[in-house]
Amino acid sequence: CVPCGAVTYTLNFSSAVDTSYTIQNQTRAGGPCCGDNNCIRVMVTLNANSDLLNFNVLNPSPSGSAFYSINCGSLTSIGTPVCVNGQTFVCITYCKPGGDSPDYIITATKVVKASPNKTVRVGCSATMTVTGLTVPSVTWTSVFPGVQGQYNSFLSCTSACTLTTVTPTAVVLPYIDYMVSGSPVTLCGGTSRDTVRVFIVPGMSINITPT
C-alpha cells in the first residue's frame, strides 16, 4: 500500500483462518488514498489459509452505493467478499464523503472446510466431509505416512464426493493424514485443499467362556 494520510488501523488475523473484527464508531479523515479523500484504511495480516476477505459498514449503513478496495485495486461493493488466497498482507481502503461514524466490520474466512480430526477403531468406520468445493472436482487422498495414496484403499470414495468413509483394516502409526482438494465454489479459481487427520486404534477382542 502506498502511504496516505487516512485514519489507519492495523489488524493481525494470522492466528486463525476465520476471524472478524469490528472498528466501532470511527469517522473517516485524511487522504488522498487510492485517488480519493475522507478515507479509512485497514492494514490486515492474514492467515495463509484464508480465502476471502470482506469489508462492511453498519450503524449506519451508507445511503446509496459504497465501495472499498484491496491494495488500491478495483472497487468492490461493501459487504461483498474479495478473494485473497495466496496473500498474507492486504490493505483495505474505504473513502466516502460525510462525517458519519459507523462501524466497520472486517472478516476473513476459509471457504474450503473439511471435517475435524477423527479417531476410528480397526474394523469400524468414520465419516469425513468437506464443504466449499464443487463436487465433480473433489479428490481425497492419503498424504502421510508413506507415499501419496498409500492408504486410499481405506476410503469408500476418492473422487467427486463431498463425503467419504474411512474403514481401516490395520493400525497405522502415528496417524493417517487425508487431503481433500478441488475447485472452490467461489470465483477465486485455482485449487483449494484441507486435511483431516485420522487416528486409528486397535480393534476390540474378547474371550468367551465357554467357547
C-alpha atoms as a printed R data frame, in Angstrom:
    type eleno elety resid chain resno       x       y      z
1   ATOM     1    CA   CYS     A     1   0.000   0.000  0.000
2   ATOM     2    CA   VAL     A     2   1.213   3.467 -0.856
3   ATOM     3    CA   PRO     A     3   1.250   5.515  2.374
4   ATOM     4    CA   CYS     A     4  -1.553   8.039  2.755
5   ATOM     5    CA   GLY     A     5  -2.941  10.347  5.424
6   ATOM     6    CA   ALA     A     6  -6.116   8.398  6.220
7   ATOM     7    CA   VAL     A     7  -7.227   7.126  9.619
8   ATOM     8    CA   THR     A     8  -5.374   3.799  9.758
9   ATOM     9    CA   TYR     A     9  -5.848   0.578 11.746
10  ATOM    10    CA   THR     A    10  -3.602  -2.487 11.833
11  ATOM    11    CA   LEU     A    11  -5.134  -5.943 12.374
12  ATOM    12    CA   ASN     A    12  -3.420  -9.304 12.779
13  ATOM    13    CA   PHE     A    13  -5.604 -12.217 11.606
14  ATOM    14    CA   SER     A    14  -2.670 -14.621 11.214
15  ATOM    15    CA   SER     A    15  -3.630 -16.934 14.087
16  ATOM    16    CA   ALA     A    16  -6.935 -18.197 12.610
17  ATOM    17    CA   VAL     A    17  -8.445 -18.696  9.167
18  ATOM    18    CA   ASP     A    18 -11.892 -17.492 10.301
19  ATOM    19    CA   THR     A    19 -11.586 -14.132 12.050
20  ATOM    20    CA   SER     A    20 -13.680 -10.992 12.383
21  ATOM    21    CA   TYR     A    21 -13.064  -7.597 13.950
22  ATOM    22    CA   THR     A    22 -15.280  -4.523 14.298
23  ATOM    23    CA   ILE     A    23 -13.945  -0.966 14.392
24  ATOM    24    CA   GLN     A    24 -16.674   0.920 16.187
25  ATOM    25    CA   ASN     A    25 -17.877   4.500 15.844
26  ATOM    26    CA   GLN     A    26 -14.988   5.723 13.705
27  ATOM    27    CA   THR     A    27 -15.126   8.766 11.444
28  ATOM    28    CA   ARG     A    28 -13.135   8.924  8.220
29  ATOM    29    CA   ALA     A    29 -10.487  11.548  7.608
30  ATOM    30    CA   GLY     A    30  -7.434  12.215  5.505
31  ATOM    31    CA   GLY     A    31  -6.135  11.334  2.097
32  ATOM    32    CA   PRO     A    32  -5.601  11.170 -0.710
33  ATOM    33    CA   CYS     A    33  -5.730   7.354 -0.654
34  ATOM    34    CA   CYS     A    34  -6.079   5.416 -3.888
35  ATOM    35    CA   GLY     A    35  -7.013   8.713 -5.539
36  ATOM    36    CA   ASP     A    36  -9.758   9.671 -3.079
37  ATOM    37    CA   ASN     A    37 -10.199  11.583  0.184
38  ATOM    38    CA   ASN     A    38 -12.014  11.245  3.509
39  ATOM    39    CA   CYS     A    39 -10.849   7.674  3.992
40  ATOM    40    CA   ILE     A    40 -10.254   4.914  6.481
41  ATOM    41    CA   ARG     A    41  -7.516   2.365  5.855
42  ATOM    42    CA   VAL     A    42  -7.137  -1.070  7.473
43  ATOM    43    CA   MET     A    43  -3.869  -2.999  7.187
44  ATOM    44    CA   VAL     A    44  -4.586  -6.728  7.645
45  ATOM    45    CA   THR     A    45  -2.114  -9.555  8.171
46  ATOM    46    CA   LEU     A    46  -3.912 -12.720  7.036
47  ATOM    47    CA   ASN     A    47  -3.665 -16.387  7.845
48  ATOM    48    CA   ALA     A    48  -2.128 -18.105  4.829
49  ATOM    49    CA   ASN     A    49  -5.179 -20.404  4.549
50  ATOM    50    CA   SER     A    50  -7.821 -17.667  4.455
51  ATOM    51    CA   ASP     A    51  -9.565 -17.435  1.088
52  ATOM    52    CA   LEU     A    52 -11.956 -14.483  1.379
53  ATOM    53    CA   LEU     A    53 -11.845 -11.033  2.960
54  ATOM    54    CA   ASN     A    54 -14.965  -8.933  3.478
55  ATOM    55    CA   PHE     A    55 -15.419  -5.297  4.475
56  ATOM    56    CA   ASN     A    56 -18.796  -3.996  5.588
57  ATOM    57    CA   VAL     A    57 -20.157  -0.740  7.012
58  ATOM    58    CA   LEU     A    58 -23.038  -0.671  9.515
59  ATOM    59    CA   ASN     A    59 -24.645   1.588 12.126
60  ATOM    60    CA   PRO     A    60 -25.353   3.420  9.910
61  ATOM    61    CA   SER     A    61 -25.025   1.715  6.563
62  ATOM    62    CA   PRO     A    62 -24.178   4.181  3.794
63  ATOM    63    CA   SER     A    63 -27.044   5.514  1.731
64  ATOM    64    CA   GLY     A    64 -26.527   4.708 -1.912
65  ATOM    65    CA   SER     A    65 -23.603   2.848 -3.406
66  ATOM    66    CA   ALA     A    66 -20.378   2.439 -1.438
67  ATOM    67    CA   PHE     A    67 -17.192   0.666 -2.369
68  ATOM    68    CA   TYR     A    68 -13.884  -0.462 -0.899
69  ATOM    69    CA   SER     A    69 -10.638  -1.546 -2.491
70  ATOM    70    CA   ILE     A    70  -7.937  -4.092 -1.715
71  ATOM    71    CA   ASN     A    71  -4.402  -2.804 -2.281
72  ATOM    72    CA   CYS     A    72  -5.868   0.158 -4.225
73  ATOM    73    CA   GLY     A    73  -7.176  -2.245 -6.847
74  ATOM    74    CA   SER     A    74 -10.625  -2.358 -8.433
75  ATOM    75    CA   LEU     A    75 -13.596  -1.162 -6.385
76  ATOM    76    CA   THR     A    76 -15.823  -3.735 -4.652
77  ATOM    77    CA   SER     A    77 -19.272  -3.096 -3.180
78  ATOM    78    CA   ILE     A    78 -19.172  -3.135  0.619
79  ATOM    79    CA   GLY     A    79 -20.367  -6.459  2.019
80  ATOM    80    CA   THR     A    80 -19.029  -8.362 -0.996
81  ATOM    81    CA   PRO     A    81 -16.075 -10.688 -0.234
82  ATOM    82    CA   VAL     A    82 -12.849 -10.484 -2.220
83  ATOM    83    CA   CYS     A    83 -10.552 -13.430 -2.968
84  ATOM    84    CA   VAL     A    84  -7.284 -13.178 -1.034
85  ATOM    85    CA   ASN     A    85  -5.999 -16.733 -1.392
86  ATOM    86    CA   GLY     A    86  -2.223 -16.794 -1.523
87  ATOM    87    CA   GLN     A    87  -1.886 -13.379  0.154
88  ATOM    88    CA   THR     A    88  -0.686 -12.793  3.703
89  ATOM    89    CA   PHE     A    89  -0.922  -8.991  3.890
90  ATOM    90    CA   VAL     A    90  -3.500  -6.664  2.343
91  ATOM    91    CA   CYS     A    91  -4.580  -3.072  2.695
92  ATOM    92    CA   ILE     A    92  -8.283  -2.145  2.715
93  ATOM    93    CA   THR     A    93  -9.203   1.415  1.750
94  ATOM    94    CA   TYR     A    94 -12.689   2.895  2.115
95  ATOM    95    CA   CYS     A    95 -13.383   6.503  1.144
96  ATOM    96    CA   LYS     A    96 -16.693   8.341  1.261
97  ATOM    97    CA   PRO     A    97 -17.843  11.943  1.783
98  ATOM    98    CA   GLY     A    98 -19.580  12.809  5.040
99  ATOM    99    CA   GLY     A    99 -18.818  12.911  8.729
100 ATOM   100    CA   ASP     A   100 -20.759   9.875  9.991
101 ATOM   101    CA   SER     A   101 -19.148   7.477 12.490
102 ATOM   102    CA   PRO     A   102 -20.254   3.948 11.523
103 ATOM   103    CA   ASP     A   103 -18.950   0.517 12.472
104 ATOM   104    CA   TYR     A   104 -16.519  -1.167 10.082
105 ATOM   105    CA   ILE     A   105 -16.566  -4.980 10.093
106 ATOM   106    CA   ILE     A   106 -13.570  -6.828  8.637
107 ATOM   107    CA   THR     A   107 -13.979 -10.596  8.209
108 ATOM   108    CA   ALA     A   108 -11.566 -13.231  6.900
109 ATOM   109    CA   THR     A   109 -12.829 -16.732  6.144
110 ATOM   110    CA   LYS     A   110 -11.753 -20.047  4.701
111 ATOM   111    CA   VAL     A   111 -14.082 -21.344  2.003
112 ATOM   112    CA   VAL     A   112 -12.985 -24.980  1.975
113 ATOM   113    CA   LYS     A   113 -13.520 -26.744  5.301
114 ATOM   114    CA   ALA     A   114 -13.090 -30.444  5.961
115 ATOM   115    CA   SER     A   115 -14.226 -32.453  8.975
116 ATOM   116    CA   PRO     A   116 -12.424 -32.194 12.298
117 ATOM   117    CA   ASN     A   117  -9.813 -34.850 13.027
118 ATOM   118    CA   LYS     A   118 -11.162 -38.359 13.571
119 ATOM   119    CA   THR     A   119 -10.420 -41.412 15.721
120 ATOM   120    CA   VAL     A   120 -11.610 -44.779 14.394
121 ATOM   121    CA   ARG     A   121 -11.200 -48.388 15.508
122 ATOM   122    CA   VAL     A   122  -9.943 -51.084 13.136
123 ATOM   123    CA   GLY     A   123 -12.993 -52.745 11.593
124 ATOM   124    CA   CYS     A   124 -15.193 -49.689 12.237
125 ATOM   125    CA   SER     A   125 -15.829 -46.648 10.047
126 ATOM   126    CA   ALA     A   126 -15.683 -42.866 10.390
127 ATOM   127    CA   THR     A   127 -17.146 -40.293  8.006
128 ATOM   128    CA   MET     A   128 -15.165 -37.383  6.552
129 ATOM   129    CA   THR     A   129 -16.858 -34.478  4.774
130 ATOM   130    CA   VAL     A   130 -15.853 -31.278  3.014
131 ATOM   131    CA   THR     A   131 -17.713 -28.073  2.130
132 ATOM   132    CA   GLY     A   132 -16.801 -25.265 -0.254
133 ATOM   133    CA   LEU     A   133 -15.660 -27.378 -3.218
134 ATOM   134    CA   THR     A   134 -17.513 -28.146 -6.444
135 ATOM   135    CA   VAL     A   135 -18.496 -31.820 -6.254
136 ATOM   136    CA   PRO     A   136 -17.029 -33.011 -9.588
137 ATOM   137    CA   SER     A   137 -13.602 -31.602 -8.667
138 ATOM   138    CA   VAL     A   138 -13.289 -33.206 -5.207
139 ATOM   139    CA   THR     A   139 -10.383 -35.613 -4.653
140 ATOM   140    CA   TRP     A   140  -9.471 -37.456 -1.439
141 ATOM   141    CA   THR     A   141  -6.031 -38.998 -0.950
142 ATOM   142    CA   SER     A   142  -3.743 -40.032  1.882
143 ATOM   143    CA   VAL     A   143  -0.605 -37.905  2.103
144 ATOM   144    CA   PHE     A   144   1.064 -39.254  5.276
145 ATOM   145    CA   PRO     A   145   2.617 -41.645  6.177
146 ATOM   146    CA   GLY     A   146   4.184 -43.311  3.159
147 ATOM   147    CA   VAL     A   147   3.673 -42.273 -0.432
148 ATOM   148    CA   GLN     A   148   0.611 -40.315 -1.527
149 ATOM   149    CA   GLY     A   149  -2.394 -42.581 -1.948
150 ATOM   150    CA   GLN     A   150  -0.909 -45.464  0.042
151 ATOM   151    CA   TYR     A   151  -3.982 -45.698  2.290
152 ATOM   152    CA   ASN     A   152  -6.680 -44.796 -0.230
153 ATOM   153    CA   SER     A   153  -7.920 -48.395 -0.004
154 ATOM   154    CA   PHE     A   154  -9.420 -47.497  3.400
155 ATOM   155    CA   LEU     A   155 -11.740 -44.943  1.713
156 ATOM   156    CA   SER     A   156 -15.186 -45.619  0.303
157 ATOM   157    CA   CYS     A   157 -14.806 -42.835 -2.293
158 ATOM   158    CA   THR     A   158 -11.788 -40.906 -3.578
159 ATOM   159    CA   SER     A   159 -13.231 -38.572 -6.229
160 ATOM   160    CA   ALA     A   160 -16.344 -36.494 -6.984
161 ATOM   161    CA   CYS     A   161 -17.723 -36.922 -3.448
162 ATOM   162    CA   THR     A   162 -18.014 -34.486 -0.567
163 ATOM   163    CA   LEU     A   163 -18.469 -37.405  1.867
164 ATOM   164    CA   THR     A   164 -16.295 -40.484  2.245
165 ATOM   165    CA   THR     A   165 -15.956 -43.131  4.945
166 ATOM   166    CA   VAL     A   166 -12.622 -44.434  6.196
167 ATOM   167    CA   THR     A   167 -12.604 -48.090  7.319
168 ATOM   168    CA   PRO     A   168  -9.113 -49.131  8.426
169 ATOM   169    CA   THR     A   169  -8.100 -52.778  8.222
170 ATOM   170    CA   ALA     A   170  -4.929 -52.294 10.272
171 ATOM   171    CA   VAL     A   171  -3.461 -49.857 12.764
172 ATOM   172    CA   VAL     A   172  -1.290 -47.218 11.052
173 ATOM   173    CA   LEU     A   173   1.004 -45.177 13.299
174 ATOM   174    CA   PRO     A   174   1.102 -42.417 14.269
175 ATOM   175    CA   TYR     A   175  -1.973 -41.478 12.163
176 ATOM   176    CA   ILE     A   176  -3.090 -41.004  8.547
177 ATOM   177    CA   ASP     A   177  -3.476 -37.558  7.004
178 ATOM   178    CA   TYR     A   178  -6.106 -37.447  4.249
179 ATOM   179    CA   MET     A   179  -6.032 -34.398  1.979
180 ATOM   180    CA   VAL     A   180  -9.169 -33.253  0.182
181 ATOM   181    CA   SER     A   181  -8.756 -30.825 -2.712
182 ATOM   182    CA   GLY     A   182 -10.657 -29.339 -5.624
183 ATOM   183    CA   SER     A   183 -12.058 -26.164 -7.143
184 ATOM   184    CA   PRO     A   184 -13.661 -23.763 -4.627
185 ATOM   185    CA   VAL     A   185 -17.286 -22.771 -5.127
186 ATOM   186    CA   THR     A   186 -16.269 -19.093 -5.119
187 ATOM   187    CA   LEU     A   187 -14.881 -17.211 -8.104
188 ATOM   188    CA   CYS     A   188 -11.379 -17.408 -6.658
189 ATOM   189    CA   GLY     A   189 -10.406 -20.168 -9.062
190 ATOM   190    CA   GLY     A   190  -7.391 -22.394 -8.647
191 ATOM   191    CA   THR     A   191  -7.283 -25.361 -6.270
192 ATOM   192    CA   SER     A   192  -8.012 -25.289 -2.553
193 ATOM   193    CA   ARG     A   193  -7.399 -28.030 -0.008
194 ATOM   194    CA   ASP     A   194  -7.793 -29.100  3.580
195 ATOM   195    CA   THR     A   195  -6.593 -32.065  5.627
196 ATOM   196    CA   VAL     A   196  -8.244 -34.491  8.039
197 ATOM   197    CA   ARG     A   197  -6.027 -36.415 10.482
198 ATOM   198    CA   VAL     A   198  -7.306 -39.919 11.279
199 ATOM   199    CA   PHE     A   199  -6.045 -41.696 14.393
200 ATOM   200    CA   ILE     A   200  -6.508 -45.489 14.259
201 ATOM   201    CA   VAL     A   201  -6.846 -47.658 17.357
202 ATOM   202    CA   PRO     A   202  -6.827 -51.482 17.533
203 ATOM   203    CA   GLY     A   203  -9.999 -53.492 17.128
204 ATOM   204    CA   MET     A   204 -11.661 -54.956 20.181
205 ATOM   205    CA   SER     A   205 -11.219 -58.627 21.123
206 ATOM   206    CA   ILE     A   206 -12.740 -60.652 23.955
207 ATOM   207    CA   ASN     A   207 -12.568 -64.170 25.323
208 ATOM   208    CA   ILE     A   208 -15.863 -66.025 25.670
209 ATOM   209    CA   THR     A   209 -16.054 -68.904 28.152
210 ATOM   210    CA   PRO     A   210 -17.286 -71.472 27.421
211 ATOM   211    CA   THR     A   211 -16.331 -71.241 23.749
